[in-house]
């Protein structure tokens, strides 16, 4: 599932929870999408960090 779709679901459940109390099934679904969001986010950050190269300006000579 793409990040856009996950964010859409997370936002949907956040809005619904402000209007009314979520059912047990909806709460479980919301938790599932939150977890998916965190996993994808962490994976993206790790990917960016893995591609960073540290250059020491003093060793360029």
C-alpha distance matrix in Angstrom:
0.0 3.8 6.7 8.4 6.7 7.0 10.4 11.3 11.1 12.9 15.4 16.0 16.9 19.0 20.9 21.5 22.8 25.3 26.5 26.9 26.3 23.0 23.5 22.9 19.9 18.4 19.3 17.5 14.3 14.8 15.4 12.3 10.2 12.8 12.6 8.9 10.0 13.1 11.8 9.7 12.8 15.2 13.7 14.1 17.5 18.6 17.8 19.9 22.6 22.9 23.7 26.4 29.9 32.8 35.9 39.2 41.5 44.6 43.9 43.6 47.4
3.8 0.0 3.8 5.5 5.5 6.5 8.8 10.1 11.1 12.6 14.5 15.6 17.2 18.7 20.3 21.6 23.0 25.0 26.4 27.3 27.1 24.1 25.1 24.9 22.1 20.1 20.8 19.5 16.3 16.0 16.7 14.2 11.3 13.2 13.5 9.9 9.5 12.7 11.9 8.9 11.2 14.1 12.8 12.1 15.6 17.2 16.1 17.7 20.7 21.3 21.7 24.2 27.8 30.6 33.6 36.9 38.9 42.2 41.6 41.2 45.0
6.7 3.8 0.0 3.8 5.5 5.0 6.1 8.5 9.9 10.4 12.1 14.0 15.5 16.3 18.2 19.9 21.0 22.7 24.6 25.7 25.5 22.9 24.3 24.2 21.9 19.4 19.6 18.8 15.8 14.6 15.3 13.4 10.1 11.1 11.9 8.7 7.0 10.1 10.3 7.2 8.4 11.9 11.4 10.3 13.3 15.5 15.0 16.0 18.9 20.1 20.6 22.6 26.3 28.8 31.9 35.0 37.0 40.3 40.0 39.7 43.5
8.4 5.5 3.8 0.0 3.8 5.5 5.2 6.2 8.8 10.0 10.6 12.2 14.5 15.3 16.4 18.3 20.0 21.4 22.9 24.4 24.7 22.3 24.0 24.4 22.1 19.3 20.0 19.8 16.5 15.1 16.6 15.2 11.5 12.7 14.4 11.6 9.7 13.0 13.8 10.9 11.6 15.3 15.0 13.5 16.3 18.9 18.1 18.7 21.7 23.2 23.3 25.1 28.8 31.3 34.2 37.3 39.0 42.4 42.3 41.8 45.6
6.7 5.5 5.5 3.8 0.0 3.8 5.5 5.0 6.3 8.7 9.9 10.5 12.6 14.3 15.4 16.5 18.4 20.3 21.4 22.5 22.7 19.9 21.2 21.6 19.0 16.4 17.5 17.1 13.6 12.9 14.8 13.0 9.5 11.7 13.5 10.6 9.7 13.5 14.1 11.8 13.3 16.7 16.5 15.8 18.6 20.9 20.4 21.4 24.3 25.5 26.0 28.0 31.7 34.2 37.2 40.4 42.3 45.6 45.4 44.9 48.8
7.0 6.5 5.0 5.5 3.8 0.0 3.8 5.4 5.2 6.2 8.6 9.8 10.9 12.3 14.3 15.4 16.6 18.7 20.3 21.1 20.8 18.0 19.3 19.3 17.0 14.5 14.9 14.4 11.2 10.0 11.4 9.7 6.1 8.0 9.7 7.2 6.3 10.1 11.0 9.4 10.8 14.0 14.4 14.2 16.7 18.9 19.0 20.2 22.7 24.0 25.0 26.8 30.6 32.9 36.1 39.1 41.2 44.3 44.2 44.1 47.9
10.4 8.8 6.1 5.2 5.5 3.8 0.0 3.8 5.4 5.0 6.0 8.4 10.0 10.4 12.1 14.1 15.3 16.7 18.6 19.9 20.1 17.8 19.9 20.3 18.5 15.5 15.6 15.9 13.0 10.8 12.4 11.9 8.1 8.5 11.2 9.5 7.1 10.4 12.4 10.7 10.8 14.4 15.3 14.5 16.4 19.2 19.5 20.0 22.5 24.4 25.1 26.5 30.3 32.3 35.4 38.3 40.1 43.3 43.5 43.4 47.2
11.3 10.1 8.5 6.2 5.0 5.4 3.8 0.0 3.8 5.6 5.2 6.1 8.8 9.9 10.6 12.2 14.3 15.6 16.8 18.3 18.9 16.7 18.7 19.8 17.7 14.5 15.5 16.1 12.9 11.1 13.7 13.2 9.6 10.9 13.8 12.2 10.4 14.0 15.8 14.1 14.5 18.1 18.8 18.0 20.1 22.8 22.9 23.4 26.0 27.8 28.4 29.9 33.7 35.8 38.8 41.7 43.4 46.7 47.0 46.6 50.4
11.1 11.1 9.9 8.8 6.3 5.2 5.4 3.8 0.0 3.8 5.4 4.9 6.3 8.5 9.9 10.5 12.2 14.4 15.5 16.3 16.3 13.6 15.3 16.1 14.0 10.8 11.9 12.4 9.1 7.6 10.5 10.0 6.8 8.9 11.8 10.6 9.9 13.3 15.0 14.2 15.1 18.3 19.1 19.0 21.1 23.5 24.0 24.9 27.2 28.9 29.9 31.5 35.3 37.3 40.5 43.4 45.4 48.5 48.7 48.6 52.4
12.9 12.6 10.4 10.0 8.7 6.2 5.0 5.6 3.8 0.0 3.8 5.5 5.4 6.2 8.7 10.0 10.6 12.7 14.6 15.4 15.2 12.9 15.1 15.7 14.3 11.0 10.9 11.8 9.3 6.4 8.7 9.3 6.1 6.3 9.9 9.7 8.2 11.1 13.5 13.2 13.4 16.4 17.9 17.9 19.4 22.0 22.9 23.7 25.6 27.5 28.8 30.0 33.8 35.6 38.8 41.5 43.5 46.6 46.9 47.0 50.8
15.4 14.5 12.1 10.6 9.9 8.6 6.0 5.2 5.4 3.8 0.0 3.8 5.5 5.0 6.1 8.5 9.8 10.8 12.7 14.3 15.0 13.5 16.2 17.5 16.5 12.8 13.0 14.7 12.3 9.4 12.0 13.0 9.9 9.8 13.5 13.3 11.2 13.9 16.7 15.9 15.5 18.8 20.5 19.9 21.2 24.1 24.9 25.1 27.2 29.5 30.4 31.4 35.1 36.8 39.8 42.5 44.2 47.4 47.9 47.9 51.7
16.0 15.6 14.0 12.2 10.5 9.8 8.4 6.1 4.9 5.5 3.8 0.0 3.8 5.4 5.3 6.2 8.6 10.1 10.9 12.2 13.2 11.3 13.8 15.6 14.3 10.6 11.8 13.7 11.1 8.9 12.4 13.2 10.5 11.5 15.0 14.8 13.5 16.5 18.9 18.3 18.5 21.7 23.1 22.7 24.4 27.1 27.8 28.3 30.5 32.5 33.4 34.7 38.4 40.2 43.3 46.0 47.8 51.0 51.4 51.3 55.2
16.9 17.2 15.5 14.5 12.6 10.9 10.0 8.8 6.3 5.4 5.5 3.8 0.0 3.8 5.4 5.0 6.0 8.6 9.9 10.2 10.2 8.1 10.7 12.3 11.5 7.7 8.2 10.6 8.7 6.1 9.5 11.1 9.3 9.9 13.4 14.0 13.2 15.7 18.2 18.4 18.6 21.3 23.1 23.3 24.7 27.1 28.2 29.0 30.8 32.8 34.1 35.3 39.1 40.7 43.9 46.5 48.5 51.5 51.9 52.1 56.0
19.0 18.7 16.3 15.3 14.3 12.3 10.4 9.9 8.5 6.2 5.0 5.4 3.8 0.0 3.8 5.5 5.2 6.5 9.0 10.2 10.6 9.7 13.0 14.5 14.4 10.7 10.2 12.9 11.6 8.3 10.8 13.1 11.1 10.4 14.1 15.2 13.6 15.5 18.6 18.8 18.2 20.9 23.1 23.1 23.9 26.7 28.0 28.3 29.9 32.3 33.6 34.4 38.1 39.4 42.6 45.0 46.8 49.8 50.5 50.8 54.6
20.9 20.3 18.2 16.4 15.4 14.3 12.1 10.6 9.9 8.7 6.1 5.3 5.4 3.8 0.0 3.8 5.5 5.3 6.6 9.0 10.6 10.4 13.8 16.1 16.0 12.3 12.6 15.6 14.0 11.2 14.3 16.3 14.1 13.9 17.7 18.3 16.7 18.9 21.9 21.7 21.2 24.1 26.2 25.8 26.7 29.7 30.8 30.9 32.7 35.2 36.2 36.9 40.7 42.0 45.1 47.5 49.1 52.2 53.0 53.1 56.8
21.5 21.6 19.9 18.3 16.5 15.4 14.1 12.2 10.5 10.0 8.5 6.2 5.0 5.5 3.8 0.0 3.8 5.3 5.1 6.1 7.7 7.2 10.4 13.2 13.2 9.6 10.6 13.8 12.5 10.4 13.7 15.8 14.3 14.6 18.2 18.9 18.0 20.3 23.0 23.2 23.2 25.9 27.8 27.8 29.0 31.7 32.8 33.3 35.1 37.3 38.5 39.5 43.3 44.7 47.9 50.3 52.1 55.2 55.9 56.0 59.8
22.8 23.0 21.0 20.0 18.4 16.6 15.3 14.3 12.2 10.6 9.8 8.6 6.0 5.2 5.5 3.8 0.0 3.8 5.4 5.3 5.5 5.7 9.5 11.8 12.7 9.4 9.0 12.6 12.4 9.9 12.4 15.2 14.3 13.9 17.3 18.8 17.9 19.6 22.5 23.2 22.9 25.3 27.6 27.9 28.7 31.2 32.8 33.3 34.7 37.0 38.5 39.3 43.0 44.2 47.4 49.7 51.6 54.5 55.3 55.7 59.4
25.3 25.0 22.7 21.4 20.3 18.7 16.7 15.6 14.4 12.7 10.8 10.1 8.6 6.5 5.3 5.3 3.8 0.0 3.8 5.8 7.6 9.1 12.9 15.4 16.5 13.2 12.8 16.4 16.0 13.2 15.7 18.5 17.2 16.4 19.9 21.4 20.0 21.5 24.8 25.2 24.5 27.0 29.4 29.4 29.9 32.7 34.3 34.4 35.8 38.4 39.7 40.2 43.8 44.8 47.9 50.1 51.8 54.7 55.7 56.0 59.7
26.5 26.4 24.6 22.9 21.4 20.3 18.6 16.8 15.5 14.6 12.7 10.9 9.9 9.0 6.6 5.1 5.4 3.8 0.0 3.8 7.2 9.0 12.4 15.5 16.5 13.4 13.9 17.5 17.0 14.9 17.7 20.3 19.0 18.9 22.4 23.6 22.5 24.4 27.4 27.7 27.3 29.9 32.2 32.1 32.9 35.7 37.0 37.2 38.9 41.3 42.5 43.2 46.9 48.1 51.2 53.4 55.1 58.1 59.0 59.2 63.0
26.9 27.3 25.7 24.4 22.5 21.1 19.9 18.3 16.3 15.4 14.3 12.2 10.2 10.2 9.0 6.1 5.3 5.8 3.8 0.0 3.8 6.3 9.2 12.5 14.0 11.4 11.9 15.6 15.6 14.0 16.7 19.3 18.8 18.8 22.0 23.5 23.0 24.7 27.5 28.2 28.1 30.5 32.7 33.0 33.9 36.4 37.9 38.5 39.9 42.2 43.7 44.5 48.2 49.4 52.7 54.9 56.8 59.7 60.5 60.9 64.6
26.3 27.1 25.5 24.7 22.7 20.8 20.1 18.9 16.3 15.2 15.0 13.2 10.2 10.6 10.6 7.7 5.5 7.6 7.2 3.8 0.0 3.8 6.5 9.3 11.4 9.5 9.2 12.9 13.7 12.4 14.5 17.3 17.5 17.4 20.2 22.1 22.0 23.4 26.0 27.2 27.3 29.3 31.6 32.3 33.1 35.3 37.1 37.9 39.1 41.2 43.0 43.9 47.6 48.8 52.1 54.3 56.4 59.2 59.8 60.4 64.2
23.0 24.1 22.9 22.3 19.9 18.0 17.8 16.7 13.6 12.9 13.5 11.3 8.1 9.7 10.4 7.2 5.7 9.1 9.0 6.3 3.8 0.0 3.8 6.5 7.9 5.7 6.0 9.5 10.1 9.3 11.6 14.1 14.4 14.9 17.5 19.1 19.4 21.1 23.4 24.5 25.0 27.1 29.0 29.9 31.1 33.1 34.7 35.7 37.1 39.0 40.8 41.9 45.6 47.0 50.5 52.8 55.0 57.8 58.3 58.8 62.6
23.5 25.1 24.3 24.0 21.2 19.3 19.9 18.7 15.3 15.1 16.2 13.8 10.7 13.0 13.8 10.4 9.5 12.9 12.4 9.2 6.5 3.8 0.0 3.8 5.4 5.1 6.2 8.7 9.8 10.3 12.3 14.2 15.3 16.3 18.3 19.9 20.9 22.5 24.3 25.7 26.7 28.5 30.2 31.4 32.8 34.5 36.0 37.4 38.7 40.4 42.3 43.7 47.4 48.9 52.4 54.8 57.2 59.9 60.2 60.8 64.6
22.9 24.9 24.2 24.4 21.6 19.3 20.3 19.8 16.1 15.7 17.5 15.6 12.3 14.5 16.1 13.2 11.8 15.4 15.5 12.5 9.3 6.5 3.8 0.0 3.8 5.5 5.1 6.3 8.6 9.8 10.7 12.4 14.4 15.3 16.7 18.5 20.0 21.3 22.8 24.5 25.7 27.1 28.8 30.4 31.7 33.0 34.8 36.4 37.5 38.9 41.1 42.6 46.2 47.7 51.3 53.6 56.2 58.8 59.0 59.7 63.5
19.9 22.1 21.9 22.1 19.0 17.0 18.5 17.7 14.0 14.3 16.5 14.3 11.5 14.4 16.0 13.2 12.7 16.5 16.5 14.0 11.4 7.9 5.4 3.8 0.0 3.8 5.4 5.2 6.2 8.6 9.9 10.6 12.5 14.3 15.4 16.6 18.4 20.2 21.3 22.7 24.3 25.9 27.1 28.7 30.4 31.7 33.1 34.9 36.3 37.4 39.5 41.2 44.9 46.7 50.2 52.8 55.3 58.0 58.0 58.6 62.4
18.4 20.1 19.4 19.3 16.4 14.5 15.5 14.5 10.8 11.0 12.8 10.6 7.7 10.7 12.3 9.6 9.4 13.2 13.4 11.4 9.5 5.7 5.1 5.5 3.8 0.0 3.8 5.4 4.9 6.0 8.5 9.7 10.5 12.1 14.1 15.1 16.3 18.3 19.9 21.0 22.2 24.2 25.6 26.8 28.4 30.1 31.4 32.9 34.4 35.9 37.7 39.3 43.0 44.7 48.2 50.8 53.1 56.0 56.1 56.5 60.4
19.3 20.8 19.6 20.0 17.5 14.9 15.6 15.5 11.9 10.9 13.0 11.8 8.2 10.2 12.6 10.6 9.0 12.8 13.9 11.9 9.2 6.0 6.2 5.1 5.4 3.8 0.0 3.8 5.4 5.0 6.2 8.6 10.0 10.5 12.3 14.2 15.2 16.5 18.4 20.0 20.9 22.5 24.3 25.7 26.9 28.5 30.2 31.7 32.8 34.4 36.5 37.8 41.4 43.0 46.5 48.9 51.3 54.0 54.2 54.9 58.7
17.5 19.5 18.8 19.8 17.1 14.4 15.9 16.1 12.4 11.8 14.7 13.7 10.6 12.9 15.6 13.8 12.6 16.4 17.5 15.6 12.9 9.5 8.7 6.3 5.2 5.4 3.8 0.0 3.8 5.4 5.1 6.2 8.8 9.9 10.6 12.4 14.3 15.5 16.6 18.5 19.9 21.2 22.6 24.4 25.9 27.0 28.6 30.5 31.6 32.8 35.0 36.6 40.2 41.9 45.5 48.0 50.6 53.2 53.2 53.9 57.7
14.3 16.3 15.8 16.5 13.6 11.2 13.0 12.9 9.1 9.3 12.3 11.1 8.7 11.6 14.0 12.5 12.4 16.0 17.0 15.6 13.7 10.1 9.8 8.6 6.2 4.9 5.4 3.8 0.0 3.8 5.4 5.0 6.3 8.6 9.9 10.6 12.4 14.4 15.4 16.6 18.3 20.1 21.1 22.6 24.4 25.8 27.0 28.8 30.3 31.5 33.4 35.2 38.8 40.7 44.3 46.9 49.4 52.2 52.1 52.6 56.4
14.8 16.0 14.6 15.1 12.9 10.0 10.8 11.1 7.6 6.4 9.4 8.9 6.1 8.3 11.2 10.4 9.9 13.2 14.9 14.0 12.4 9.3 10.3 9.8 8.6 6.0 5.0 5.4 3.8 0.0 3.8 5.4 5.2 6.2 8.6 9.9 10.5 12.4 14.3 15.4 16.4 18.3 19.9 21.1 22.5 24.3 25.7 27.1 28.5 30.1 32.0 33.4 37.1 38.8 42.3 44.8 47.2 50.0 50.1 50.6 54.4
15.4 16.7 15.3 16.6 14.8 11.4 12.4 13.7 10.5 8.7 12.0 12.4 9.5 10.8 14.3 13.7 12.4 15.7 17.7 16.7 14.5 11.6 12.3 10.7 9.9 8.5 6.2 5.1 5.4 3.8 0.0 3.8 5.5 5.0 6.1 8.6 9.8 10.6 12.3 14.3 15.2 16.5 18.3 20.0 21.1 22.4 24.2 25.8 26.8 28.3 30.5 31.9 35.5 37.0 40.6 43.0 45.6 48.3 48.3 49.0 52.8
12.3 14.2 13.4 15.2 13.0 9.7 11.9 13.2 10.0 9.3 13.0 13.2 11.1 13.1 16.3 15.8 15.2 18.5 20.3 19.3 17.3 14.1 14.2 12.4 10.6 9.7 8.6 6.2 5.0 5.4 3.8 0.0 3.8 5.5 5.2 6.2 8.7 10.1 10.7 12.4 14.2 15.5 16.5 18.4 20.1 21.1 22.6 24.6 25.8 26.9 29.0 30.8 34.4 36.2 39.8 42.5 45.1 47.8 47.6 48.2 52.0
10.2 11.3 10.1 11.5 9.5 6.1 8.1 9.6 6.8 6.1 9.9 10.5 9.3 11.1 14.1 14.3 14.3 17.2 19.0 18.8 17.5 14.4 15.3 14.4 12.5 10.5 10.0 8.8 6.3 5.2 5.5 3.8 0.0 3.8 5.3 4.9 6.1 8.6 9.8 10.5 12.0 14.1 15.2 16.4 18.2 19.8 20.9 22.5 24.2 25.5 27.3 29.0 32.7 34.6 38.1 40.8 43.3 46.1 46.0 46.4 50.2
12.8 13.2 11.1 12.7 11.7 8.0 8.5 10.9 8.9 6.3 9.8 11.5 9.9 10.4 13.9 14.6 13.9 16.4 18.9 18.8 17.4 14.9 16.3 15.3 14.3 12.1 10.5 9.9 8.6 6.2 5.0 5.5 3.8 0.0 3.8 5.4 5.0 6.3 8.7 10.0 10.5 12.3 14.2 15.4 16.5 18.2 19.9 21.2 22.4 24.1 26.1 27.4 31.1 32.7 36.2 38.7 41.1 43.9 44.0 44.5 48.4
12.6 13.5 11.9 14.4 13.5 9.7 11.2 13.8 11.8 9.9 13.5 15.0 13.4 14.1 17.7 18.2 17.3 19.9 22.4 22.0 20.2 17.5 18.3 16.7 15.4 14.1 12.3 10.6 9.9 8.6 6.1 5.2 5.3 3.8 0.0 3.8 5.4 5.2 6.2 8.6 9.8 10.6 12.2 14.3 15.4 16.4 18.3 20.1 21.0 22.3 24.6 26.1 29.6 31.3 34.9 37.5 40.1 42.8 42.6 43.3 47.1
8.9 9.9 8.7 11.6 10.6 7.2 9.5 12.2 10.6 9.7 13.3 14.8 14.0 15.2 18.3 18.9 18.8 21.4 23.6 23.5 22.1 19.1 19.9 18.5 16.6 15.1 14.2 12.4 10.6 9.9 8.6 6.2 4.9 5.4 3.8 0.0 3.8 5.5 5.2 6.2 8.5 10.0 10.5 12.3 14.3 15.3 16.4 18.5 20.0 20.9 22.9 24.8 28.4 30.5 34.0 36.8 39.4 42.2 41.9 42.3 46.1
10.0 9.5 7.0 9.7 9.7 6.3 7.1 10.4 9.9 8.2 11.2 13.5 13.2 13.6 16.7 18.0 17.9 20.0 22.5 23.0 22.0 19.4 20.9 20.0 18.4 16.3 15.2 14.3 12.4 10.5 9.8 8.7 6.1 5.0 5.4 3.8 0.0 3.8 5.5 5.3 6.0 8.5 9.8 10.6 12.2 14.1 15.3 16.6 18.3 19.8 21.5 23.0 26.7 28.6 32.1 34.8 37.2 40.1 40.1 40.4 44.2
13.1 12.7 10.1 13.0 13.5 10.1 10.4 14.0 13.3 11.1 13.9 16.5 15.7 15.5 18.9 20.3 19.6 21.5 24.4 24.7 23.4 21.1 22.5 21.3 20.2 18.3 16.5 15.5 14.4 12.4 10.6 10.1 8.6 6.3 5.2 5.5 3.8 0.0 3.8 5.5 5.0 6.0 8.4 9.9 10.5 12.0 14.0 15.4 16.3 18.0 20.1 21.3 24.9 26.5 30.1 32.6 35.2 37.9 37.9 38.5 42.3
11.8 11.9 10.3 13.8 14.1 11.0 12.4 15.8 15.0 13.5 16.7 18.9 18.2 18.6 21.9 23.0 22.5 24.8 27.4 27.5 26.0 23.4 24.3 22.8 21.3 19.9 18.4 16.6 15.4 14.3 12.3 10.7 9.8 8.7 6.2 5.2 5.5 3.8 0.0 3.8 5.5 5.2 6.1 8.7 10.0 10.5 12.2 14.4 15.3 16.2 18.6 20.3 23.8 25.7 29.4 32.1 34.8 37.4 37.0 37.6 41.4
9.7 8.9 7.2 10.9 11.8 9.4 10.7 14.1 14.2 13.2 15.9 18.3 18.4 18.8 21.7 23.2 23.2 25.2 27.7 28.2 27.2 24.5 25.7 24.5 22.7 21.0 20.0 18.5 16.6 15.4 14.3 12.4 10.5 10.0 8.6 6.2 5.3 5.5 3.8 0.0 3.8 5.5 5.0 6.2 8.7 9.8 10.4 12.4 14.2 15.2 16.8 18.8 22.5 24.7 28.2 31.2 33.7 36.6 36.1 36.3 40.2
12.8 11.2 8.4 11.6 13.3 10.8 10.8 14.5 15.1 13.4 15.5 18.5 18.6 18.2 21.2 23.2 22.9 24.5 27.3 28.1 27.3 25.0 26.7 25.7 24.3 22.2 20.9 19.9 18.3 16.4 15.2 14.2 12.0 10.5 9.8 8.5 6.0 5.0 5.5 3.8 0.0 3.8 5.4 5.2 6.3 8.6 9.9 10.8 12.3 14.2 15.8 17.1 20.8 22.7 26.1 28.9 31.3 34.2 34.1 34.4 38.2
15.2 14.1 11.9 15.3 16.7 14.0 14.4 18.1 18.3 16.4 18.8 21.7 21.3 20.9 24.1 25.9 25.3 27.0 29.9 30.5 29.3 27.1 28.5 27.1 25.9 24.2 22.5 21.2 20.1 18.3 16.5 15.5 14.1 12.3 10.6 10.0 8.5 6.0 5.2 5.5 3.8 0.0 3.8 5.4 5.1 6.0 8.5 9.9 10.4 12.0 14.3 15.5 19.1 20.8 24.4 27.0 29.7 32.3 32.1 32.7 36.5
13.7 12.8 11.4 15.0 16.5 14.4 15.3 18.8 19.1 17.9 20.5 23.1 23.1 23.1 26.2 27.8 27.6 29.4 32.2 32.7 31.6 29.0 30.2 28.8 27.1 25.6 24.3 22.6 21.1 19.9 18.3 16.5 15.2 14.2 12.2 10.5 9.8 8.4 6.1 5.0 5.4 3.8 0.0 3.8 5.5 5.1 6.1 8.7 9.9 10.4 12.6 14.6 18.1 20.4 23.9 26.8 29.5 32.3 31.6 32.0 35.8
14.1 12.1 10.3 13.5 15.8 14.2 14.5 18.0 19.0 17.9 19.9 22.7 23.3 23.1 25.8 27.8 27.9 29.4 32.1 33.0 32.3 29.9 31.4 30.4 28.7 26.8 25.7 24.4 22.6 21.1 20.0 18.4 16.4 15.4 14.3 12.3 10.6 9.9 8.7 6.2 5.2 5.4 3.8 0.0 3.8 5.4 5.0 6.3 8.7 9.9 11.0 12.9 16.6 19.0 22.3 25.4 27.8 30.8 30.3 30.3 34.2
17.5 15.6 13.3 16.3 18.6 16.7 16.4 20.1 21.1 19.4 21.2 24.4 24.7 23.9 26.7 29.0 28.7 29.9 32.9 33.9 33.1 31.1 32.8 31.7 30.4 28.4 26.9 25.9 24.4 22.5 21.1 20.1 18.2 16.5 15.4 14.3 12.2 10.5 10.0 8.7 6.3 5.1 5.5 3.8 0.0 3.8 5.4 5.1 6.1 8.5 10.0 10.9 14.6 16.4 19.9 22.7 25.2 28.0 27.8 28.2 32.0
18.6 17.2 15.5 18.9 20.9 18.9 19.2 22.8 23.5 22.0 24.1 27.1 27.1 26.7 29.7 31.7 31.2 32.7 35.7 36.4 35.3 33.1 34.5 33.0 31.7 30.1 28.5 27.0 25.8 24.3 22.4 21.1 19.8 18.2 16.4 15.3 14.1 12.0 10.5 9.8 8.6 6.0 5.1 5.4 3.8 0.0 3.8 5.4 5.0 6.0 8.7 10.1 13.4 15.4 19.0 21.8 24.7 27.3 26.6 27.2 31.0
17.8 16.1 15.0 18.1 20.4 19.0 19.5 22.9 24.0 22.9 24.9 27.8 28.2 28.0 30.8 32.8 32.8 34.3 37.0 37.9 37.1 34.7 36.0 34.8 33.1 31.4 30.2 28.6 27.0 25.7 24.2 22.6 20.9 19.9 18.3 16.4 15.3 14.0 12.2 10.4 9.9 8.5 6.1 5.0 5.4 3.8 0.0 3.8 5.5 5.2 6.5 9.1 12.4 15.2 18.5 21.7 24.3 27.2 26.3 26.4 30.2
19.9 17.7 16.0 18.7 21.4 20.2 20.0 23.4 24.9 23.7 25.1 28.3 29.0 28.3 30.9 33.3 33.3 34.4 37.2 38.5 37.9 35.7 37.4 36.4 34.9 32.9 31.7 30.5 28.8 27.1 25.8 24.6 22.5 21.2 20.1 18.5 16.6 15.4 14.4 12.4 10.8 9.9 8.7 6.3 5.1 5.4 3.8 0.0 3.8 5.5 5.3 6.6 10.4 12.9 16.1 19.3 21.6 24.7 24.1 24.0 27.9
22.6 20.7 18.9 21.7 24.3 22.7 22.5 26.0 27.2 25.6 27.2 30.5 30.8 29.9 32.7 35.1 34.7 35.8 38.9 39.9 39.1 37.1 38.7 37.5 36.3 34.4 32.8 31.6 30.3 28.5 26.8 25.8 24.2 22.4 21.0 20.0 18.3 16.3 15.3 14.2 12.3 10.4 9.9 8.7 6.1 5.0 5.5 3.8 0.0 3.8 5.4 5.3 8.7 10.6 14.1 17.0 19.7 22.4 21.9 22.4 26.2
22.9 21.3 20.1 23.2 25.5 24.0 24.4 27.8 28.9 27.5 29.5 32.5 32.8 32.3 35.2 37.3 37.0 38.4 41.3 42.2 41.2 39.0 40.4 38.9 37.4 35.9 34.4 32.8 31.5 30.1 28.3 26.9 25.5 24.1 22.3 20.9 19.8 18.0 16.2 15.2 14.2 12.0 10.4 9.9 8.5 6.0 5.2 5.5 3.8 0.0 3.8 5.6 8.2 10.8 14.2 17.3 20.2 22.7 21.6 22.0 25.7
23.7 21.7 20.6 23.3 26.0 25.0 25.1 28.4 29.9 28.8 30.4 33.4 34.1 33.6 36.2 38.5 38.5 39.7 42.5 43.7 43.0 40.8 42.3 41.1 39.5 37.7 36.5 35.0 33.4 32.0 30.5 29.0 27.3 26.1 24.6 22.9 21.5 20.1 18.6 16.8 15.8 14.3 12.6 11.0 10.0 8.7 6.5 5.3 5.4 3.8 0.0 3.8 6.4 9.8 12.7 16.2 18.6 21.5 20.3 20.1 23.8
26.4 24.2 22.6 25.1 28.0 26.8 26.5 29.9 31.5 30.0 31.4 34.7 35.3 34.4 36.9 39.5 39.3 40.2 43.2 44.5 43.9 41.9 43.7 42.6 41.2 39.3 37.8 36.6 35.2 33.4 31.9 30.8 29.0 27.4 26.1 24.8 23.0 21.3 20.3 18.8 17.1 15.5 14.6 12.9 10.9 10.1 9.1 6.6 5.3 5.6 3.8 0.0 3.8 6.5 9.5 12.9 15.3 18.3 17.5 17.5 21.3
29.9 27.8 26.3 28.8 31.7 30.6 30.3 33.7 35.3 33.8 35.1 38.4 39.1 38.1 40.7 43.3 43.0 43.8 46.9 48.2 47.6 45.6 47.4 46.2 44.9 43.0 41.4 40.2 38.8 37.1 35.5 34.4 32.7 31.1 29.6 28.4 26.7 24.9 23.8 22.5 20.8 19.1 18.1 16.6 14.6 13.4 12.4 10.4 8.7 8.2 6.4 3.8 0.0 3.8 6.3 9.8 12.3 15.1 14.0 14.0 17.8
32.8 30.6 28.8 31.3 34.2 32.9 32.3 35.8 37.3 35.6 36.8 40.2 40.7 39.4 42.0 44.7 44.2 44.8 48.1 49.4 48.8 47.0 48.9 47.7 46.7 44.7 43.0 41.9 40.7 38.8 37.0 36.2 34.6 32.7 31.3 30.5 28.6 26.5 25.7 24.7 22.7 20.8 20.4 19.0 16.4 15.4 15.2 12.9 10.6 10.8 9.8 6.5 3.8 0.0 3.8 6.5 9.5 12.0 11.4 12.1 15.8
35.9 33.6 31.9 34.2 37.2 36.1 35.4 38.8 40.5 38.8 39.8 43.3 43.9 42.6 45.1 47.9 47.4 47.9 51.2 52.7 52.1 50.5 52.4 51.3 50.2 48.2 46.5 45.5 44.3 42.3 40.6 39.8 38.1 36.2 34.9 34.0 32.1 30.1 29.4 28.2 26.1 24.4 23.9 22.3 19.9 19.0 18.5 16.1 14.1 14.2 12.7 9.5 6.3 3.8 0.0 3.8 6.1 8.8 8.2 8.4 12.2
39.2 36.9 35.0 37.3 40.4 39.1 38.3 41.7 43.4 41.5 42.5 46.0 46.5 45.0 47.5 50.3 49.7 50.1 53.4 54.9 54.3 52.8 54.8 53.6 52.8 50.8 48.9 48.0 46.9 44.8 43.0 42.5 40.8 38.7 37.5 36.8 34.8 32.6 32.1 31.2 28.9 27.0 26.8 25.4 22.7 21.8 21.7 19.3 17.0 17.3 16.2 12.9 9.8 6.5 3.8 0.0 3.8 5.5 5.7 7.1 10.4
41.5 38.9 37.0 39.0 42.3 41.2 40.1 43.4 45.4 43.5 44.2 47.8 48.5 46.8 49.1 52.1 51.6 51.8 55.1 56.8 56.4 55.0 57.2 56.2 55.3 53.1 51.3 50.6 49.4 47.2 45.6 45.1 43.3 41.1 40.1 39.4 37.2 35.2 34.8 33.7 31.3 29.7 29.5 27.8 25.2 24.7 24.3 21.6 19.7 20.2 18.6 15.3 12.3 9.5 6.1 3.8 0.0 3.8 5.5 5.6 8.4
44.6 42.2 40.3 42.4 45.6 44.3 43.3 46.7 48.5 46.6 47.4 51.0 51.5 49.8 52.2 55.2 54.5 54.7 58.1 59.7 59.2 57.8 59.9 58.8 58.0 56.0 54.0 53.2 52.2 50.0 48.3 47.8 46.1 43.9 42.8 42.2 40.1 37.9 37.4 36.6 34.2 32.3 32.3 30.8 28.0 27.3 27.2 24.7 22.4 22.7 21.5 18.3 15.1 12.0 8.8 5.5 3.8 0.0 3.8 5.7 7.0
43.9 41.6 40.0 42.3 45.4 44.2 43.5 47.0 48.7 46.9 47.9 51.4 51.9 50.5 53.0 55.9 55.3 55.7 59.0 60.5 59.8 58.3 60.2 59.0 58.0 56.1 54.2 53.2 52.1 50.1 48.3 47.6 46.0 44.0 42.6 41.9 40.1 37.9 37.0 36.1 34.1 32.1 31.6 30.3 27.8 26.6 26.3 24.1 21.9 21.6 20.3 17.5 14.0 11.4 8.2 5.7 5.5 3.8 0.0 3.8 5.5
43.6 41.2 39.7 41.8 44.9 44.1 43.4 46.6 48.6 47.0 47.9 51.3 52.1 50.8 53.1 56.0 55.7 56.0 59.2 60.9 60.4 58.8 60.8 59.7 58.6 56.5 54.9 53.9 52.6 50.6 49.0 48.2 46.4 44.5 43.3 42.3 40.4 38.5 37.6 36.3 34.4 32.7 32.0 30.3 28.2 27.2 26.4 24.0 22.4 22.0 20.1 17.5 14.0 12.1 8.4 7.1 5.6 5.7 3.8 0.0 3.9
47.4 45.0 43.5 45.6 48.8 47.9 47.2 50.4 52.4 50.8 51.7 55.2 56.0 54.6 56.8 59.8 59.4 59.7 63.0 64.6 64.2 62.6 64.6 63.5 62.4 60.4 58.7 57.7 56.4 54.4 52.8 52.0 50.2 48.4 47.1 46.1 44.2 42.3 41.4 40.2 38.2 36.5 35.8 34.2 32.0 31.0 30.2 27.9 26.2 25.7 23.8 21.3 17.8 15.8 12.2 10.4 8.4 7.0 5.5 3.9 0.0
